[in-house]
Amino acid sequence: MGPNSQVVLGTLLAISLAFITVLYDCHVSIQSRLKRVPRLILGEPSALVFALVCGLIAGFAFQFTDGKGDTLVDSVLGLKQANPLLRGISVGLTVLVLIRSKLSSIKGAEIGGELLYNSGRVWVMQSLNRRWIAFKSTFNRKNLDAALRFPGFEDRLLTELRQSIQVETEEYRQFVDGQIRNVQQSKPALPLDVTNLQWQTYYRTLINLALDYAGQAVFDGWFDYQ
């Protein structure tokens, strides 16, 4: 493999590994802040766009490494790697260090990649949250009536929900159980009536609870949802 080919491959490695690194970082951030959004980050267009932009930044930064550790990018990332392929891997995996490095200062306030990166990550989380809210609204619109008419829907749903989170931590399971108890406190005292607004609201809350903590798969195999 010639020197030019190694540079091209190194650039591609920097872009692809930075893309994966940023997606993972967004996933971790979302899981810690928006626990009630079990959607895969790979399905969110804003996350893909954000990760691609960061990947291109890594590919661009790779062009300013020289293998001797003499450039600004090399100094920020602590690089002194002559092999372009290993250098590309290093740039891709440490792209967050590069992006979050302090680029300038205005009146003592650090302005640079850290601010831009955090803003982009917040944009991804907001987009994912809005998408999830819209999905649940559509799911309820299509399936609420069928749920109200399904015999023993509440008991079966809560059983499936608890079974689906058995692999989670004890803390998480206890948290979900607490949420279930909170929801059940609002259960209407009236006999079940599919036309009653209170029962409709209660079932909608049950469905959202299951979707939030177990995802759509909690309905698979027993409820013919749309």
N, C-alpha and C positions, 0 to 999 in steps of 0.2 A: 504494500500500500504506500503510495507516494505521499510526500509532505502535504500537497494540496488536498488530497483525499482525506488525510487525517484531520486537517483543519475543518473540512466540511462536516465530517462525521463528528468531530468534537463539538461543532456548533449545534448539530442536531441533538447530540446527547445533552448539551446544556439546556436546550429548549425543552426537550421532552421530560427530563428529570425535574426541571424547575416547574413544569406544568403539573406533574404528579405531586411534587412537594407542596405546592400552593393548594391544590385540591385537598390534600390530606390535612393541611393546616386549617382550611375552612371547615372541613368536616369535624375536626376536633373542637373548634371554636363553637360551631353550631350545636354540637352535642352537649357542650357545657353550659350554653346559654339558653337554648331553645330545646329543652328535653322533650317537649311535646310535639316535635316535628320529626317523625321517623322516616322521612323521605331520603332517598339516596342522593347524595350531593352530585353524583354524576348525571342525574336527570335534570339539573337546574341550569338553564342556559346562561344565566348571569355568572354562575360559578365557572362555567367553561370559558366564557369570554374573559373573565378576570384572570383565570389561570393561564390562558393563552397570552394575554398581555404581559404577565410576569415572565412567562417563558421566553417571549421575544426580547424582553429586557435582558434576560440571562444570555440569550444568543448574541445580543449586541455587545454586552459586557465582555463576552468571551473573546471578541475581536481585539480587545484592549489588554489582553494578557500576552506576555512574551516568553513565558517559560523560565525567566530569570528572576522574577519577583521584583522587577524594577518599576512596574506601572502602578498607577493609583489603585486600579482594580485588584491587582496582585496583593498590594499592601493591605487593602481593606479585608480581603478574604484570607490573608496569610498564605498565599500561594507561592510556590517556587518549584513548579513541576514542568519539566521539559517536554514530556509526552503530551501531545494535544488531546488525545483521547481521555487520559486521566485528568487533564486540566478541564476538559468539558464536563466530565462527571463531577468534579469538585465544584465548578461554578454552578451547575444545575442543582446540586444538593445543598449548597450554601447560599442560594439566591435570596433567602430571607435576610441573611446577614447583610448582603449587598443592598437590598432595597431599603432596609431599615437603618442603614448607615446615615449619620447626620451630615447633610449636604451644606446647610447654611444656617445662619443664626440671625434673627432679627430682634433686636431689643431683648436679648437674653432668651427668647423663645426658639427652641429648635424647630426648624421647618425643613422637611425633607421627605424621604421615602417612607419613614414611619407613619407620618400623618396620612399620606396618600394611600398606603397599604391598608391601614386600619379603616379608612373611609371606604375603600373598595370592599373590604370584608364585611363591613356593616351593610353595604348595599346588597351583597350576596345574601346575607341573613334576612334582610327585609323582603327581598324578592322571594326567597324560599317560603317565608312565613305567609306572605300574601297568597302565594300559589297554593299552599296547603289549606288555608282558610277557604279559598274558592273551591278547592276539590271537595272539602267536607260539605260545603253548602250544596254542591251539585249532587253528591252522594246521597244526602238526606232527601233532596227533592225527588230523586228517582226511587228511593227505597223505603222511605218512612212509612208509607201506607202499607207496604208488604210486611214490614217489621211489626206494625201494630196488629196485624191480622195473623201473625205467626204464633202458634200455640207455644207457650213457655219461652218466648223470645228472651226475656230478661235473664232468666236462670241459665239458659244455654249460652247466651253471650258472655255473661260474667265467668262461667266455667271455662269457656274457650279463652277468654282474656287471661285468666290466672294461669292456665296451662301454657299459654304462649310466652309468658315471661318467667317461666321456671328457670331458664338459663341465666337470668339476670341476677344481680347481687341481692343479698337479703335486704339491704337498705332500699333498693329500688322497688322490690316486691312489697315491702311495708309501705312505701310511699304510695304506690298504686292502690293498695288496699285502703289506705286512708282516703284517697280520692273517691273510691267506690262508695265508702261509707258516707262521705259528704253528699254524693249525688243521691243516694238512696234516702237521705233525710228529706228530700223534696218530692218523694213519691206520693202521688195523689191518694187521698183516702177514699175517693169514690171508686166504684167498680170500673173496670177497664171499659173505656168507650173510645173507639177509634176516631170519633168526631170531636171528642173533647179536647180543647186547647191545652189544658193542663197535662193530659196524657201525651199529647203530641210533643209538647215541650220536654217532658220527662224522657221519652224515647229518643228524641233528638239528642239530648244530653248524653244518654247511654251510648248511642252510636258514636258520637264525637269522642267520648272517653275511650272507647275501644280503638278507634282509629288513631287517636293521639298516642296511645301507649303500646299498641301492638301492630298497627298498620292494617291495611285492607285485607291482608291474608287471614286475619282472625275470623273472617266470615267464610272462608273457603271450606267447601265440603258439606256444609249444612244449611246454608242460606243462599238462595238463588238471587243474588244482588245484581244490579246493573252498574 
